[in-house]
Amino acid sequence: MKRIIVGISGASGAGLGLRFLKALPGELEKYCVISNGAKQVLLSEEGRKEYMEFEAIQTKDNKIFILEDSDMGACIASGSFVCEAMAVSPCSQHTLAKIACGISDTLITRAASVMIKEQRKLLLSPREMPLSPIVLENMLKLSKLRVIMAPPIVGYYAGGDLESIEHMLIGKWCDSLGIPYKYKRWGE
């Protein structure tokens, strides 16, 4: 794998999306799109320090490219720009519904649409509960198109602290996308 897209939409857990991005192997080119809603959630949940770290992340790692959600002409909006995988983590119900209905009005939803039409790996991490019948229908519709539904469901065997649980979630997402990642697995 050479390239991955990470979309971070405006659901609770935007900081986990950033930690997923930072945990990806250094040799991968990483294209990150963060929605305006996710920026607000990041400020609210993680505080100014984490938000400023996001703003500076591209300068720290020359293999991370930050793209604006409004930039519909960005490279990842085209199927001719080959990215082998995409993850939207967290994935708001709003973003999930747009992807399920083929609405491509933001860079995150357009890139997801490209991944589906090109039959490339797409992982969505829906982040709301309880799940309504409409949300479940959208998830089923997408999973029938081979989209990976991977909500951040806790594996209690990962450890008792939030960092251990997040490490396990990132590991499960990497497993689903075929990306090597070391984490505590069941029985280890």
Order of alpha helices (4+ residues) and beta strands (2+ residues): beta-alpha-beta-alpha-alpha-beta-beta-alpha-alpha-beta-alpha-beta-alpha
